[in-house]
């Protein structure tokens, strides 16, 4: 299984196999973020750039479902 250094959680986590969104934003997320939780994907589709790339506190990653 490949991994990604998740910029949101600051940890090495399992990587997705394909981009979660189309275009440049999806590729950026694929290379930098772990998105295993479906609620996280919904939230991120609405507020992804703010949440992922505009700061905020570091959080503990969720447990895989």
VENFEN-V183640 format. One line per field, one symbol per residue. phi: phi as a letter, one per 20 degrees, with the letter a starting at -180 (. if undefined). psi: psi as a letter, one per 20 degrees, with the letter a starting at -180 (. if undefined). A space follows every 10 residues. Layout:
phi=???
psi=???
//
This chain:
phi=.eccefffem cfcgefecff cfmffffffg ecceceefff ffgffecfff fecdnoffdf fffge
psi=pqrqoohgik qprpqqhrpi qrahgghggh iiqpmhphhg ggghhhkggg ghjkbrqpqp qqqq.
//
